[in-house]
Amino acid sequence: MTQTKKILLIDIENIPSQIKKLEQNLEEYYKVIICYATSSANIAIDLLDFVCEAKNQNRLEIIKMQVKGKNAADFGLAFYAGKLMQEFKEIEEFVIFSKDKDLDNVINLLRDNNKLAMRIDEKNELKNEDENKIDKLNKIKNLNNIRIINLQTYCNKLKAMTKPSKLEALENDLKNFCKSKPNLAGQILQQLKDEKIIEVIQGKVKYNV
């Protein structure tokens, strides 16, 4: 069972695509509640064993509202949010997955009772996914820029110094150059080789700068 003390409540009528993320959500959340009155969402055959196990562990509940209506699933989510807040005092956070802004009233009530709470819709999720992708790309770009700057700086240093003739001496000089960030020494050495700036033959170094 996941150790994160979070509850996820899903309006599956409202956002049927969430059924495809059921396995991912069950890994992240302490308990998942799905409410619907009518829904065309289908669970893939490959997930049936996983879903049955989660239901047997009381980590997943799929609730069909007896009376159909525009806001039937919303009433179900509101009821179960309050019920679970009383049953699981240790739960720290509630997340409601729905496009219905009226559920923000439930979010505010949960917050008034000292619980972290938020409503997410598909737009939020897509925005978060895009932000994560951009963040990763920026980190990669920044890392590459750092590597390029360090490589260029060290190449300039090589041009102005008596170059070590042996690999061991070059490695020691790199360690001294990167003494504030020792992990960079090996990276710069590999870059020197990859860029054909140096060639190492039987422990001796040939320079092309």
Phi, psi and omega in degrees: 000139180298146182269348179288129183268071180231145177248135177245127176243126187241128169272093188288337173295318186287318182226076184297339181297341181293340179298332179286343182254019185298316181297316179298317181293323180291335176286331185268327189253148178296322180207142179238130178244128176244126179243144176197158170251311171224138182205143177262003181293137180236141177270130180297146181303322181298338182266354188301313180298319180297316181294317179298319179295317179296322178292320179295329178276001182062030177259351180224130173233132177244112188247122175260123180288136185288329180249121180284150179175168185303318185249020184302312181295325179297318178297322178297316180296319180296317180298313184288331175298314179292318181298313182290328178298325179282323184285323185243085182296335184280350180294130184260334188218141175240133177236126177250125180260102182195152175275349187282112182291340178298335179290351174298335176296322177294318179302316182294323178293321177297318179295323178296338179259028173064035175245142170288135183207144177205154174250134180237137170241181184299326180296316177300315184296315179296321179297316180297319179296317179296318180296322179295318180296315180297318180299317179296317180297319179295322179295319178296317180298315180296320179296317178296320179297318178298317181296318180297316181298315180295320180296314180297319180297317182289325177297321177295323177295318180299321182296331186261004185233169171283116189285135177299132182274339181250148182301319181298321179292322178295317179299320179294321179294321178295319178298321178292321178296325184253029187300333177281337178223077187301334180293340182287336185302311180295324180294316180295320178301316179294322177296320178302321178287314183298322182274005179061026177285328175228157171231133181250119180233112179051046176081357178254148187250129174250133184253144176242031176234000000 
